[in-house]
Amino acid sequence: MATAAKLVTMKPVIEPELKSFLDEVLIPMLVADAVRDLKIENALALECLSMAHSPANDGLSAERVTQ
C-alpha cells in the first residue's frame, strides 16, 4: 500500500539583524519615497486642474489645456 507524502511546513526564519535593518532602515525609506511620489503626483494634478479652470484658459478647449 502506498503511503501519502507528508508535507513539512516550516516557518521562514529571518535573521534578527536583517529584520532590524528592514524595520529601521529599508521600510521607512521606502515609505518616505512613496509619500514623496504621491505629493508630487498630487501637486501636478492640482496644477493641471488650476490651469484648466483659470480665467485665462476660458477660450481654450479642454484638449488644448491638458496637452
RACOR-V949278 format. One record per backbone hydrogen bond with DSSP energy under -1.0 kcal/mol. NH is the residue of the N-H (numbers start at 0). CO is the residue of the C=O. If there is no record, write none. Layout:
# RACOR-V949278
NH & CO
NH & CO
This chain:
# RACOR-V949278
18 & 14
19 & 15
20 & 16
21 & 17
22 & 18
23 & 19
24 & 20
25 & 20
26 & 21
28 & 24
29 & 25
30 & 26
31 & 27
32 & 28
33 & 29
34 & 30
35 & 31
36 & 32
37 & 33
38 & 34
39 & 35
40 & 36
41 & 37
42 & 38
43 & 39
44 & 40
45 & 41
46 & 42
47 & 43
48 & 44
49 & 45
50 & 46
51 & 47
52 & 48
56 & 53
57 & 54
59 & 56
64 & 60
65 & 61
